[in-house]
C-alpha cells in the first residue's frame, strides 16, 4: 500500500511543525502539505488530494468544521482527524456528525498520536483489502472491545465463561512472542488440552490468531497471539 498522504491544517506554525514531525515518525504516512489558514487548507486540499487531514478547529479566518463540511459536500475521498484545544461538547458533537476518524485534545502526546495514526492505517489497509467484512473486523476497526463479558448461554458446550475470561486476560497483556497451549494452561491451572480448546475457540472468533513457531531443535510449536500483536 502506498503511504497515506497527510495534509496538516493548523494556524500555529510551531504546532504544525510538531505534528509534521510526529507524522513522519509513524511508518506508512507522508506529509504532503501544511496549511496555516482555512483558505490555504481549502486550496491545498483541492491541489494535493490528501488521504487524511489533521485539522485544528479555530482559525483567524474561519472554523475547521466548515472546511470539513465543504469537503464532505464535494464527496471528496479524504478522512479527518481533529486536533484541537477545544474541550467543549458542541465541537465534539459537530465533529462526530461530520464523520471524523478521531478527535484529540491538545497538547497531544506522541503515544496517543501514534495510536490514532496506526489505527487509521489499519482501517485503510483493511478497507482496501476486499469488499466484505466480518462483524469482528468491523468491531476492531471501530474500536469496539472484543472483551465484552460473555454469558454461558452464548457459548458452545465445553466453554465456561469464567475460564474464557481468564484466558482472555492473559492475552490482553501477553508477551510479544505469544503463548502455547501448555503455557496458557499452566498460567490458569488447566490442562494443555483444555487450554487448547479455549484458545481455538478464541481463534475462531477473531480474538486470537495462531501460527507455527519453528525452533532450532524439535517439532514446530503452535503458538497463539492476540490479534494485532504480531
Number of C-alpha atoms within 10 A of each C-alpha: 9 7 12 19 18 26 26 27 31 26 20 13 13 10 14 20 14 13 22 20 13 17 21 14 13 16 13 15 19 18 19 16 18 22 21 17 20 24 15 14 22 16 12 19 24 12 9 13 16 22 19 22 23 23 26 28 22 17 16 9 10 13 14 22 19 13 19 22 16 12 17 15 9 8 9 14 11 17 19 20 21 22 22 20 14 15 11 8 9 10 16 16 10 13 22 13 10 15 14 18 18 17 19 20 13 13 10 16 11 16 10 10 16 16 12 16 23 15 17 20 19 14 17 15 12 16 13 10 10 8 7 10 12 8 11 15 16 14 13 18 16 13 10 12 10 13 11 8 10 13 10 11 9 9 13 9 8 9 15 15 16 13 16 18 15 13 19 20 12 15 20 13 9 15 12 11 12 20 21 22 23 16 16 25 20 13 13 13 12 16 14 15 12 17 24 19 14 22 27 17 17 19 17 11 13 17 21 19 20 18 13 12 14 11 9 6 6 7 10 12 14 15 19 26 23 23 15 10 14 10
